[in-house]
């Protein structure tokens, strides 16, 4: 999980990714362009274009090299492929056997990545000092590391579970945490449409183009999105092929000083078909695989943000209140306008509650009261995020396996029962790991004498069971893209890099 501010940044970036639009062939108003670029400038250069543009050019070049010039030796590539395949199938015993290095009870695989000229080289490592983090010696932008570990654990019933542990880190460059927070706040202000100078309004043609490609939008949504289109014409021209946005701002709920953002984003396989046919088919085939409601709550059980995801509708809905770029809590649909979430130092506890429906092998699994507690800590050099899942959710199984075998018949043929197996799997994840449950730790650290690093680790105990493998394997087969889909995804990332680079050069040339 991300921190509150990073979650905002992720949500707003996801919003831009599905906007869509037409190329802008005329000169945009300079103030509108500056307003559109302000969140990016805040992130990369503390709002200073002279500082931000060179950093963004370096990032774009590194992005291009990582996409097209990655090198990984054949034995390591094969090992990683087999280990990843075992994890996708949830064949934990096989994955444990494949991990090559032995450290106590753990088997592990350690990878390190770095730029060498224009090449991005990935190699196997055995020296933990090569891991990226606050105490590591690697400080070049793009330096990264990944450690996968597994160890058998004897459960109380005598079965063998596996403790899974993943650590990763990357050097992100000359970015301070206040710059991340400022960027998220500026993006939120932009999307809310509040405080915009009349002189910074986008062209009428831009607003008309936004409405043409997103016909359900209201007049309260057009100006913000048109501003983004004028700032990033090449990127938005690409992104219109992915989907549309159905709503952005809700003006029907009027609270002085507060704006309700209700962003409804929708992918469109038909728009993708021309350039990304395999990705289009993959997305269209998701169907009823997954639906979830995610509620982000503060320490007083007040709602900070809502997120709804539906693979049947291919839609994502984000709801929150903001004022001057700060989040506002709400309770029972009533916003607490005088208590914004501040980005000051210290600890900020919150929780995430999830209700979700999954479908696999014809069976439906309904999960309620999934509860993850978090603590976001602002430090002198950045931030730390600590998440724990120790609360046992409620789960219900329904439907017919393979479309025709009811759960009761499966229960009669296979020891145990499907409902009990799901509950046992959840109990293993939430109550295992010596009572620590599933643990996620993320850290952003900027050294006074170097770049910032972003690193994290995830630890949880998993049940090793045939039916679990079958269900997870089926779910993975729908979720994990095949080689053709991955090729389309790579093409999309490459197109996005080229479009962003072109928009950046256009903006930089106007300075």
C-alpha positions as CSV (number, residue, x, y, z in Angstrom):
1,X,0.0,0.0,0.0
2,X,1.0,3.6,-0.6
3,X,1.0,6.4,1.8
4,X,-2.0,8.8,1.8
5,X,-0.2,11.4,-0.3
6,X,1.3,8.8,-2.6
7,X,-2.1,7.1,-3.0
8,X,-3.5,10.5,-4.1
9,X,-0.7,10.8,-6.6
10,X,-1.4,7.2,-8.0
11,X,-5.1,8.0,-8.3
12,X,-4.6,11.3,-10.2
13,X,-2.0,9.7,-12.5
14,X,-4.5,6.9,-13.2
15,X,-7.0,9.5,-14.1
16,X,-4.8,11.1,-16.7
17,X,-4.1,7.6,-18.2
18,X,-7.7,7.1,-19.3
19,X,-8.7,10.6,-20.4
20,X,-8.4,10.4,-24.2
21,X,-8.5,13.3,-26.7
22,X,-7.5,14.7,-30.0
23,X,-4.3,16.3,-31.0
24,X,-4.1,20.0,-30.5
25,X,-2.7,21.6,-33.6
26,X,-3.0,25.2,-32.5
27,X,-0.9,27.0,-29.9
28,X,-2.2,26.6,-26.4
29,X,-2.4,29.5,-24.0
30,X,0.9,29.6,-22.1
31,X,-0.8,30.0,-18.7
32,X,-3.0,27.0,-19.2
33,X,0.1,24.9,-20.2
34,X,1.9,26.1,-17.1
35,X,-1.0,25.2,-14.9
36,X,-1.1,21.7,-16.5
37,X,2.6,21.1,-16.0
38,X,2.7,22.5,-12.4
39,X,2.2,19.1,-10.6
40,X,5.0,17.6,-12.7
41,X,7.3,20.5,-12.1
42,X,6.6,20.3,-8.4
43,X,7.6,16.6,-8.3
44,X,10.8,16.9,-10.4
45,X,12.0,20.4,-9.6
46,X,10.2,22.0,-6.7
47,X,8.1,24.0,-9.3
48,X,11.2,25.4,-11.0
49,X,11.1,24.6,-14.7
50,X,14.9,25.2,-15.1
51,X,15.5,22.5,-12.5
52,X,12.7,20.1,-13.4
53,X,13.1,19.9,-17.2
54,X,16.6,18.4,-17.2
55,X,15.6,15.9,-14.5
56,X,12.5,14.9,-16.6
57,X,14.7,14.5,-19.7
58,X,17.0,12.2,-17.8
59,X,14.0,10.2,-16.5
60,X,12.6,9.9,-20.0
61,X,15.9,8.6,-21.4
62,X,16.3,6.1,-18.6
63,X,12.7,5.0,-19.2
64,X,13.5,4.5,-22.9
65,X,16.6,2.5,-22.2
66,X,14.9,0.3,-19.6
67,X,12.2,-0.5,-22.2
68,X,14.4,-1.3,-25.1
69,X,17.9,-2.1,-23.9
70,X,17.4,-4.4,-20.9
71,X,20.0,-7.2,-20.7
72,X,19.6,-10.4,-18.6
73,X,21.7,-13.4,-19.1
74,X,19.9,-16.6,-20.4
75,X,20.3,-18.8,-17.2
76,X,19.0,-16.0,-15.0
77,X,16.1,-15.3,-17.4
78,X,15.1,-19.0,-17.4
79,X,15.4,-19.2,-13.6
80,X,13.3,-16.1,-13.1
81,X,10.7,-17.3,-15.6
82,X,10.3,-20.7,-13.9
83,X,10.2,-19.2,-10.4
84,X,7.6,-16.6,-11.6
85,X,5.5,-19.3,-13.2
86,X,5.5,-21.3,-10.0
87,X,4.4,-18.3,-8.1
88,X,1.6,-17.6,-10.6
89,X,0.4,-21.2,-10.2
90,X,0.9,-20.9,-6.4
91,X,3.1,-24.0,-6.5
92,X,5.0,-22.9,-3.4
93,X,7.0,-26.1,-3.0
94,X,8.3,-25.9,-6.6
95,X,9.1,-22.2,-6.2
96,X,11.0,-22.9,-3.0
97,X,13.1,-25.6,-4.7
98,X,13.9,-23.3,-7.6
99,X,15.3,-20.5,-5.6
100,X,19.1,-21.0,-5.9
101,X,20.7,-19.5,-2.8
102,X,20.3,-20.9,0.8
103,X,20.3,-18.6,3.8
104,X,19.3,-20.6,6.9
105,X,15.9,-22.1,6.4
106,X,15.3,-19.7,3.4
107,X,15.9,-20.2,-0.2
108,X,16.3,-17.0,-2.1
109,X,17.0,-15.2,-5.4
110,X,18.7,-11.8,-5.5
111,X,18.7,-9.6,-8.5
112,X,20.4,-6.2,-9.1
113,X,19.8,-3.8,-12.0
114,X,21.7,-0.7,-13.1
115,X,22.4,1.4,-16.2
116,X,25.6,0.8,-18.0
117,X,25.8,3.4,-20.7
118,X,22.5,3.1,-22.6
119,X,22.0,-0.5,-21.4
120,X,19.9,-1.6,-18.4
121,X,21.7,-4.6,-17.0
122,X,20.1,-7.1,-14.6
123,X,22.4,-9.6,-12.8
124,X,22.2,-12.2,-10.1
125,X,23.7,-11.2,-6.8
126,X,24.7,-12.8,-3.5
127,X,26.0,-9.7,-1.6
128,X,23.2,-8.1,0.4
129,X,25.1,-4.8,0.3
130,X,24.0,-4.5,-3.3
131,X,20.4,-4.1,-2.2
132,X,19.0,-0.6,-2.7
133,X,17.9,1.2,0.4
134,X,18.9,3.9,2.9
135,X,22.0,2.0,4.0
136,X,23.1,0.6,0.7
137,X,25.9,2.1,-1.3
138,X,24.2,2.2,-4.7
139,X,23.0,5.7,-5.5
140,X,22.8,6.1,-9.3
141,X,19.4,6.8,-10.7
142,X,17.7,3.6,-11.8
143,X,19.8,1.3,-9.5
144,X,17.4,-1.3,-8.4
145,X,17.3,-4.6,-6.5
146,X,14.8,-7.5,-5.9
147,X,15.1,-10.3,-3.3
148,X,12.6,-13.2,-3.4
149,X,12.7,-15.6,-0.3
150,X,10.7,-18.6,0.9
151,X,10.9,-21.0,3.8
152,X,8.8,-23.9,4.9
153,X,6.8,-23.5,8.1
154,X,5.1,-26.3,10.1
155,X,1.5,-25.2,10.8
156,X,-0.4,-26.1,14.0
157,X,-2.3,-28.9,12.1
158,X,1.0,-30.4,11.0
159,X,0.7,-29.2,7.4
160,X,3.5,-27.4,5.7
161,X,3.0,-23.8,4.8
162,X,5.5,-21.4,3.3
163,X,6.6,-18.0,4.6
164,X,7.0,-15.7,1.5
165,X,9.2,-12.6,1.6
166,X,9.9,-10.1,-1.1
167,X,12.1,-7.0,-0.9
168,X,12.7,-4.4,-3.6
169,X,14.2,-1.0,-4.0
170,X,15.0,1.6,-6.6
171,X,16.9,4.9,-6.7
172,X,14.4,7.6,-7.9
173,X,16.7,10.6,-8.1
174,X,16.9,14.1,-6.6
175,X,13.4,14.2,-5.1
176,X,12.5,15.3,-1.6
177,X,9.3,14.0,0.1
178,X,7.8,17.5,0.3
179,X,8.1,17.7,-3.5
180,X,6.0,14.5,-3.7
181,X,3.4,15.9,-1.4
182,X,3.3,19.2,-3.2
183,X,2.9,17.5,-6.6
184,X,-0.1,15.5,-5.3
185,X,-1.7,18.6,-3.8
186,X,-1.2,20.6,-7.0
187,X,-2.7,17.8,-9.1
188,X,-5.7,17.6,-6.8
189,X,-6.2,21.4,-7.0
190,X,-6.0,21.2,-10.8
191,X,-8.6,18.4,-11.0
192,X,-11.0,20.1,-8.6
193,X,-11.0,23.2,-10.9
194,X,-10.7,25.6,-7.9
195,X,-8.5,28.7,-7.8
196,X,-7.8,28.8,-11.6
197,X,-6.9,32.3,-13.0
198,X,-9.3,33.4,-15.7
199,X,-6.2,34.1,-17.9
200,X,-5.2,30.4,-17.5
201,X,-8.4,29.1,-19.1
202,X,-7.8,26.6,-22.0
203,X,-9.1,27.3,-25.5
204,X,-12.7,26.7,-26.3
205,X,-11.6,24.2,-29.0
206,X,-9.9,22.1,-26.3
207,X,-13.1,22.0,-24.2
208,X,-15.1,21.0,-27.3
209,X,-12.6,18.2,-28.1
210,X,-12.8,16.9,-24.5
211,X,-16.6,16.7,-24.7
212,X,-16.6,15.1,-28.1
213,X,-14.5,12.2,-26.9
214,X,-16.1,12.0,-23.5
215,X,-19.7,12.8,-24.1
216,X,-21.1,12.2,-20.6
217,X,-19.0,14.9,-19.0
218,X,-20.7,18.0,-17.6
219,X,-19.6,21.6,-18.0
220,X,-18.0,21.5,-14.5
221,X,-15.5,18.9,-15.8
222,X,-14.3,20.3,-19.1
223,X,-11.9,23.1,-18.1
224,X,-9.6,20.9,-16.0
225,X,-9.4,18.2,-18.6
226,X,-8.9,20.6,-21.4
227,X,-6.0,22.2,-19.5
228,X,-4.3,18.8,-19.3
229,X,-4.9,18.3,-23.0
230,X,-3.2,21.5,-23.9
231,X,-0.2,20.8,-21.6
232,X,0.3,17.2,-22.9
233,X,-1.1,17.0,-26.4
234,X,0.9,14.0,-27.6
235,X,0.3,12.0,-24.5
236,X,-3.4,12.7,-24.4
237,X,-3.7,11.9,-28.2
238,X,-2.3,8.5,-27.3
239,X,-4.4,8.0,-24.3
240,X,-7.7,8.6,-26.0
241,X,-7.2,5.2,-27.6
242,X,-7.5,3.5,-24.2
243,X,-10.8,4.7,-22.9
244,X,-12.7,7.7,-21.6
245,X,-13.7,9.6,-18.5
246,X,-17.4,9.7,-17.6
247,X,-17.3,12.2,-14.7
248,X,-14.9,14.2,-12.7
249,X,-16.4,16.8,-10.4
250,X,-19.7,16.6,-8.6
251,X,-21.2,20.1,-8.0
252,X,-24.5,18.8,-6.7
253,X,-23.2,18.5,-3.2
254,X,-22.3,22.0,-2.1
255,X,-20.2,22.5,1.0
256,X,-18.4,25.9,1.4
257,X,-14.7,25.5,0.8
258,X,-15.0,21.9,-0.3
259,X,-15.0,20.2,-3.7
260,X,-16.3,16.7,-4.3
261,X,-14.3,14.8,-6.9
262,X,-16.1,11.8,-8.4
263,X,-13.9,10.5,-11.1
264,X,-15.4,7.7,-13.2
265,X,-12.8,6.1,-15.5
266,X,-13.6,3.5,-18.2
267,X,-11.4,1.5,-20.5
268,X,-12.7,0.8,-24.0
269,X,-11.5,-2.3,-25.8
270,X,-12.9,-1.0,-29.1
271,X,-10.7,2.0,-28.9
272,X,-7.7,-0.1,-28.2
273,X,-8.3,-2.6,-31.0
274,X,-6.5,-0.8,-33.8
275,X,-3.2,-0.4,-32.1
276,X,-3.3,-2.9,-29.2
277,X,-5.5,-5.8,-30.3
278,X,-4.1,-8.4,-27.9
279,X,-4.4,-6.1,-24.9
280,X,-7.9,-5.2,-26.1
281,X,-9.0,-8.8,-26.1
282,X,-7.3,-9.5,-22.7
283,X,-9.2,-6.6,-21.1
284,X,-12.5,-7.6,-22.7
285,X,-12.1,-11.1,-21.4
286,X,-11.8,-10.1,-17.8
287,X,-15.6,-10.0,-17.6
288,X,-16.9,-10.7,-14.0
289,X,-13.5,-11.7,-12.6
290,X,-13.3,-9.1,-10.0
291,X,-15.3,-6.3,-8.3
292,X,-14.3,-4.4,-5.2
293,X,-15.2,-1.5,-3.0
294,X,-12.2,0.0,-1.1
295,X,-12.8,2.6,1.7
296,X,-9.9,4.6,3.1
297,X,-10.7,5.6,6.7
298,X,-8.9,7.9,9.2
299,X,-8.3,7.1,12.9
300,X,-11.8,8.4,13.7
301,X,-13.4,6.0,11.3
302,X,-14.2,8.9,8.9
303,X,-14.0,8.3,5.2
304,X,-11.1,9.9,3.3
305,X,-11.6,8.3,-0.1
306,X,-13.7,5.6,-1.8
307,X,-12.6,3.4,-4.7
308,X,-14.8,1.1,-6.8
309,X,-13.3,-1.3,-9.4
310,X,-15.4,-3.5,-11.7
311,X,-13.9,-5.7,-14.4
312,X,-17.3,-6.3,-15.9
313,X,-17.9,-2.6,-16.6
314,X,-14.1,-2.0,-17.0
315,X,-14.6,1.0,-14.8
316,X,-12.9,2.6,-11.8
317,X,-14.7,5.2,-9.6
318,X,-12.8,7.5,-7.2
319,X,-14.7,9.6,-4.7
320,X,-13.2,12.1,-2.3
321,X,-13.5,15.7,-1.0
322,X,-10.7,18.3,-1.2
323,X,-9.9,21.9,-0.3
324,X,-6.9,23.7,-1.6
325,X,-5.2,20.5,-2.5
326,X,-5.9,18.8,0.9
327,X,-8.1,15.8,1.6
328,X,-11.2,16.3,3.7
329,X,-12.8,13.5,5.8
330,X,-16.5,12.8,5.7
331,X,-19.0,10.8,7.6
332,X,-22.4,9.7,6.4
333,X,-22.0,11.7,3.2
334,X,-21.3,14.9,5.2
335,X,-17.9,16.5,4.7
336,X,-15.9,17.8,7.7
337,X,-14.7,20.9,5.9
338,X,-12.7,22.4,8.9
339,X,-10.4,19.4,9.5
340,X,-8.3,18.8,6.4
341,X,-5.7,16.0,6.3
342,X,-2.4,17.9,6.9
343,X,1.0,16.7,5.6
344,X,2.9,17.6,8.7
345,X,5.5,15.6,10.5
346,X,4.7,12.7,12.9
347,X,2.6,9.5,12.6
348,X,-0.7,9.3,10.7
349,X,-2.7,6.1,11.4
350,X,-5.5,5.0,9.1
351,X,-7.1,1.8,7.7
352,X,-8.3,0.4,4.5
353,X,-11.6,-1.7,4.4
354,X,-12.3,-3.8,1.4
355,X,-15.3,-5.8,0.2
356,X,-14.7,-7.9,-2.9
357,X,-16.1,-10.5,-5.2
358,X,-14.0,-13.0,-7.1
359,X,-14.9,-15.6,-9.7
360,X,-12.7,-18.6,-10.5
361,X,-13.5,-21.9,-12.0
362,X,-17.1,-21.0,-12.0
363,X,-17.1,-20.5,-8.2
364,X,-17.8,-17.1,-6.6
365,X,-15.9,-16.0,-3.5
366,X,-17.5,-13.1,-1.6
367,X,-15.2,-11.4,0.9
368,X,-16.4,-8.9,3.4
369,X,-14.6,-6.8,6.1
370,X,-11.1,-7.1,4.7
371,X,-9.3,-4.8,7.0
372,X,-5.7,-3.5,6.7
373,X,-4.3,-1.1,9.3
374,X,-1.6,1.4,8.3
375,X,0.6,3.9,9.9
376,X,2.2,6.6,7.8
377,X,5.2,8.3,9.5
378,X,6.8,11.5,8.2
379,X,10.5,11.4,8.9
380,X,13.3,14.0,8.5
381,X,14.4,12.4,5.3
382,X,11.1,11.2,3.8
383,X,8.4,8.9,5.0
384,X,7.7,5.3,6.2
385,X,4.6,3.3,5.7
386,X,3.7,0.2,7.8
387,X,0.7,-1.9,6.9
388,X,-0.6,-5.0,8.8
389,X,-3.4,-7.4,7.9
390,X,-4.3,-9.2,11.1
391,X,-8.1,-9.1,11.0
392,X,-9.8,-12.2,9.6
393,X,-12.3,-11.4,6.9
394,X,-15.7,-13.1,6.3
395,X,-15.8,-15.2,3.1
396,X,-18.7,-17.0,1.4
397,X,-18.4,-19.5,-1.5
398,X,-21.2,-20.0,-4.1
399,X,-21.7,-21.1,-7.7
400,X,-20.6,-24.3,-9.5
401,X,-17.0,-25.3,-10.2
402,X,-16.2,-25.5,-13.9
403,X,-19.8,-24.3,-14.4
404,X,-21.5,-27.5,-13.3
405,X,-20.0,-29.0,-10.1
406,X,-21.6,-27.6,-7.0
407,X,-19.4,-27.0,-3.9
408,X,-21.3,-29.7,-2.0
409,X,-20.3,-32.4,-4.5
410,X,-16.6,-31.2,-4.3
411,X,-16.8,-31.4,-0.6
412,X,-18.0,-35.0,-0.8
413,X,-15.2,-36.0,-3.2
414,X,-12.3,-34.0,-1.6
415,X,-11.3,-34.0,2.1
416,X,-12.5,-30.8,3.7
417,X,-14.8,-28.3,2.2
418,X,-14.3,-25.3,-0.2
419,X,-15.7,-22.8,2.4
420,X,-13.4,-24.1,5.0
421,X,-10.4,-24.1,2.7
422,X,-11.0,-20.4,1.8
423,X,-11.3,-19.5,5.5
424,X,-8.2,-21.5,6.3
425,X,-6.2,-19.7,3.6
426,X,-7.3,-16.4,4.9
427,X,-6.5,-17.4,8.5
428,X,-3.0,-18.5,7.4
429,X,-2.3,-15.1,5.8
430,X,-3.9,-13.0,8.6
431,X,-2.8,-14.9,11.7
432,X,0.4,-16.6,10.5
433,X,3.9,-15.3,10.3
434,X,4.2,-15.9,14.1
435,X,1.0,-13.9,14.7
436,X,2.2,-10.8,12.7
437,X,-0.1,-11.6,9.8
438,X,0.6,-10.1,6.4
439,X,3.1,-7.2,6.7
440,X,4.0,-4.5,4.2
441,X,6.6,-1.8,4.9
442,X,7.5,1.0,2.4
443,X,10.1,3.7,2.8
444,X,11.0,6.8,0.9
445,X,14.4,8.1,2.0
446,X,16.4,11.1,0.6
447,X,20.0,11.2,1.8
448,X,21.5,14.6,2.4
449,X,24.5,13.7,0.2
450,X,22.6,11.7,-2.5
451,X,19.5,10.7,-4.3
452,X,16.2,9.4,-2.9
453,X,15.4,5.7,-2.7
454,X,12.1,4.0,-2.6
455,X,12.1,0.5,-1.1
456,X,9.7,-1.9,0.4
457,X,9.1,-5.4,1.6
458,X,6.1,-7.8,1.9
459,X,5.9,-10.8,4.2
460,X,3.1,-13.3,4.6
461,X,2.5,-17.0,5.3
462,X,0.7,-19.0,2.6
463,X,-1.2,-22.3,2.7
464,X,0.2,-25.0,0.4
465,X,-2.9,-26.9,-0.9
466,X,-4.0,-28.5,-4.1
467,X,-7.3,-26.7,-4.4
468,X,-5.7,-23.4,-3.5
469,X,-3.2,-24.0,-6.4
470,X,-6.1,-24.8,-8.7
471,X,-8.1,-21.7,-7.8
472,X,-5.2,-19.3,-7.8
473,X,-3.8,-20.8,-11.0
474,X,-7.1,-20.2,-12.7
475,X,-7.3,-16.7,-11.4
476,X,-3.7,-16.0,-12.5
477,X,-4.4,-17.5,-16.0
478,X,-7.1,-14.8,-16.4
479,X,-5.2,-12.0,-14.8
480,X,-1.6,-12.6,-15.9
481,X,-1.1,-11.6,-19.5
482,X,0.4,-14.0,-22.0
483,X,3.4,-13.2,-24.3
484,X,1.3,-11.5,-27.0
485,X,-0.5,-9.3,-24.4
486,X,2.8,-8.4,-22.8
487,X,4.1,-7.3,-26.2
488,X,1.1,-5.0,-26.6
489,X,1.7,-3.6,-23.1
490,X,5.4,-3.0,-23.9
491,X,4.3,-1.2,-27.1
492,X,2.0,0.9,-25.1
493,X,4.7,1.8,-22.6
494,X,7.0,2.7,-25.4
495,X,4.4,4.8,-27.1
496,X,3.7,6.6,-23.8
497,X,7.4,7.3,-23.3
498,X,7.8,8.8,-26.8
499,X,4.6,10.9,-26.3
500,X,5.8,12.2,-23.0
501,X,9.2,13.0,-24.3
502,X,7.7,14.9,-27.2
503,X,5.4,16.9,-24.9
504,X,8.4,17.6,-22.6
505,X,10.5,18.9,-25.5
506,X,7.6,21.0,-26.7
507,X,7.3,22.5,-23.2
508,X,11.0,22.9,-22.8
509,X,11.4,24.7,-26.1
510,X,8.9,27.4,-24.9
511,X,11.0,28.3,-21.9
